[in-house]
Amino acid sequence: MIPPKVVAEDYIQFLIATPRVCSATEAARVQPIQEDPPFHDAFTRLLNRLQPDSQSLWNEVQVQVQREEGGLILDDSTLDKPYARSMELVTRHWSGKHHAVVQGINLTTLLWTDGDRPIPCDYRIYDKEHDGATKNDHFRDLLQQAKSRGFCPKYVVFDGWYSSLENLKLIRSYQWLWLTRFKANRLVNRNREGLRPLSETEIASGGTEVHLKGYGLVGVFKIVAPNGDIAYWGTNDLTMNELTRLQYAEWSWKIEEYHRGIKQYCGVERCFARKANRQRNHIGLAIRAFVRLEARCFVRGISWFTAKMEIIRDALRSYLTNPSFLFSPVA
């Protein structure tokens, strides 16, 4: 049997190095000079050949996380595909970037962080047409997998979209603490006053203990922004104070930084393949590329941007030494 000319690591390193274009053709064009270089078909076959799964990601990151420390952050992001016409996995989702419903591939990620490092541990891709799973199904599946892998985080932090009673009760069954946002119309009972929306209940910024309908006692914090916007944060940790809430609320932004990292520096959105299998493999390899980029930057104490620029700086220096695009005036 003839061994493949390229393997997953070849594609991962290409995603780390390429400034923008993430096609199989470009991957073949930039290969080092050798007697029998791989052509673009080799990279296309790679994306077809691999079996999409998140286990490969976990195999690489499990030594980097502390399963009984830090926090687990869960959220989803829409990978923009505005011009897709026949691309599988592309559906319409809400985008926080565009503040509108857009075309794209929805990616849900379980991220571990200690407040400094964002390390993706697991992920799911939305494909309800074929697997019947909703975003909340993916949310619970990610938590169940984390439990089976031995995680016991200090807190599980997630967006208000996932604050359904079924999700909250699942986390409670694991004896984990959670922190999430609540909508203003969430029904609570304070001091046996009867069920009322949070917006009509007196809630302190330092936390107020209330009974959440269908769940039980929770602590709720009312946060008023300088522009007057009001947000409600809820937790099952009745001893939580405002300082702790603020700490873990800030940790929750690590997943937003991660989303920016995989999009800007690892090309997760830039696969042009139409088939679902290739898209799944590209996304998985892009996440593994992020793991390598983040680990390198953490050790050296540099930003993702700086690390990316260091890769292409030698090429720029080489060109500027002998530029070929010269102006030749025509008489």
N, C-alpha and C positions, 0 to 999 in steps of 0.2 A: 504494500500500500504506500502510495506516494504521500509524504507528509505535507500539510498545508504550508504555503509560503508565508502566510501571516497568521499570527495568533492574537488573542484578545489584548495582550500587553502592547503590541505594535499599534493597535488602533487607539488605545488609551493614551500612549505617549504622543501620538499625532494630535489628539484632541487637546492635550496640554499645550503643545507647541504652536499649533496653527492660530494665527491672529483672528481669522474670521471664517474662511471657507472650510466646511466640514464634509465635503463629498468624498466618495471613494476615488474619483478621478484625481482630485487634488492630493489625496493621501498617497496615490501612486506616483504622482509627479515629484513629490518632495522626498522620495526615498533616497538614501545614500547611494552613490555610484557603486555598482557591483556588477558582476558578470551576468547574473540572471535575476534582475530586479522584479519585484511583484508588479503586476498590472492591476488596473482598477477592478478587474473581475475577481481578483484574490480577496479584496476587501469586501466586495459585494457578497461573495460566497461566505466570508466570515460572518457577516450579519445574518445570513440565512442559516448557517450551520449551528450557531450557538443556541442553546436552549435558554430562553429568557427566564431568569429567576433571581431573587434577591439574596440567595444563599452565598453566592460568590462575594457579594459586598460584606455580608456578616463575617465570612471567613477572614477577611482582611482587617476589619475594624474591631473585632472583639478584644484584641490585645490592647487597644487604645482607650477603651472605656472602662470605667469603674461602675460595675453594675449595682452596687449598693450606695453609691454617692451620686451627686449631680441631679439633674432633672431630665425628664423626657418631654420633648416638645412635639406636638403633632399639628400639622396644618397641610393644606393643599395649595397648589399653584397651577395656573393655566399656562402651558407652553404655547405661545402664539403661533398660529398657523393661518394667517389672514387670507392667504391666496390658495389654500388647499381646496381642490375640487373633488378629487377621487382618492384622497388619502385616508386610509383606515385609522381608527381610534379618534379621529377628529370629530368632536361634537361641540355644542355651545355651552359655555360656562361663564360664570361671573368672574371678571378680572379686577383685582384690586389696583393693578397698574393703570388700567384704562377707565376704571369706575363705570364699567358697562359690561353687557353680555357679549362675548366675542367667540370666534372660532378658535379651537385649540385642543390640545391633549391635556387632560387633567391628571396631575401627579400628586399623590398624597405621600408624605414622608414622615417617618419617625426619626427624630433627631435627639441625640444625647448631647448634653452640654454641662460643663462645670462652671459656666459663666465666662470662660475664656475661649474655649474651642467648640465649634459646631461640628459634630461628627454624625453623619447620616448612618443609621443602623439598619433601616428597612424601608421599603417603599411599595406602593401599589399604584397601578395605572387604571384609570376609569375606563371600563368597557362593558357597560351594563347590557348592551345589546347581545353580547355573547356569554358573559358569566352571570348576569342578573344581579350583580352586587352594586349597591348604592355607595355613596361616599361614607355614610355611617357604618355600613358593613365593613368597608375597608378600615375604618377607624378602629372598630372593635377587633378585627382580625390582626391588626398591627399590635394592639395591646396584648392580645392573647399570645401572640408569638413572643413578645417581649417578656411576658410572664414565664413562658416555657423556657426561655433562655436565661432565666435567673435574675432578671432585673428586679430591683427593689428601690426605686428612686425616692428622693426626698419629696418631690412633687411631680405630678403630671399636669402640664400646662397646655391649654388648647383654646382655639377660637370659639366664640359663642355659637357658631354654626353647629358644633358638635356637643352642645350642652343638653342634649335630650336626657330624659330620665333613664332610659335604657343604658346610655353610655355612662352616666354618673353612677348608676347602681353597679355596673360591671367593674368600674374602678374601685368602688367601695368593697366589692366582694374580694378583691385582691388585697384589701387592707392598705391601700395606697391613698395618699393625700392628693387632692386635685385643686387646681385654680383655673378659673375660666371667666369669661364675660357673660353677663346676663342681659337680655333685652329688657327694655323698660316696662314691657307688658307682662313680664313673668309674675305669676301669682304667688304671693307669700302671706304668711300670717304672723304678725308681730304682736306679742303680748295678748294673744287670744282676742284680737280686735276683728277677726274675720279675714277672709281672703281678699287681698287688694293687689293691684299692680304695683310693682316697685316704684313707679313714677308717682304713686299716691301714698307711698309709705315713707315715714320719717327714717332715713338711713344716714348714719354718721360717716364722715370720711375715714374715721379710725376703725370702722367696722361695727355692725349691728347684728345681733343674733336673731334670726327669724326662722320660721318653719316654711320650707319650700314645699309647695303642693306636690304630693305624690312621692316625696323623698324623705323629708325629715329636717332636723335642725342644720342650718348652714350659717356661715358668716358672710355678710354682704358689705361691700365698701362702695361708697358713692364718691366718684371722682368728677370734679367740675373743672373743665379746661379753662384757660384764660379767655377763650372766645365764647364761653358760655355753654359749650357742649358738655353733656353729662354722660358718663359711662358707669356701669355697675359691674363690679368684680365679685364673684362668689367663690367660696371654698368650703370644704368639709372639715377644715382645720379650725376648730372654734377658738384656739389659742393664738391664731395668727394676728400679728399687729401690722400696722401700716408700713413699717420699715421692711418687714419680711415680704409683704405683698408687693411692695415696690421692687424689691430685689428680684423676685421671680417673674414679675411682669416684664422687667428689663431682660431677663433671660429669654423670655418668649420671643424677643426680637431677633434672637440668634437664627431662628429659622427663616426670617426675612432676609438676613444677610446671606444665608446659605442659598436661598432662591436666586439672589442677585449673583452669587458666585458661579453657580452652575450655568446660568444664562449668559453672563458676560465673559467668563473666562474658560468655560468648558464646552461651549457650543451645544448645550442640550436641546436647544430649539432649532438647530440649523441642519437637521437631517431632512433630505428631500425624498427619501424613500416612501413609496406608497403603501407597502405591505406592513401589516401590524407587527409581524415578527421582527422585521428589520428596525422598525421604530422602537420597539421594546428593548432590543439589544443595544441600540445606539444610546437610549436613555440610561440604561444600566451601566454601560461603559463610561458615559459622561459623568455619572455620579462617582464611579470608582476613580475617574481622573481627578475629580474634586478632592477626594480623600488624599491622594498623593500630593496635590498642590497645597492643600491646607497643612498637611504634616510637614512639608518642606518649609513653608512660611512660618509655622509656629516655632520650629527649631532655630531658624535664622532671625526671627523677629522682624520680618518684612511683610509688606502687604501683598495681596494677590496680584495687584497691578504691577508692582515692582518686579515680582517673580516672572510674570509674563513678559515684561519688557526686556528682562535680562536674556531671555531666550532669543529674541529677534534682534537684539542690539548688535551682535557680532555681524549679522547679515547686513544691517544698515551701515555699519562701519566699513565693511568690505566694499559695498557699493559706492559709498562716498569717496573711498580711496581712488576708485577708477569709475566715475559715473559714465553711463552710456547714453543717457538722454540729454544730448547737448544741442544748443540752439545754433543752427547754421543758416544765417540770413541768405536769402536768394536775391541776386542782383537784379 
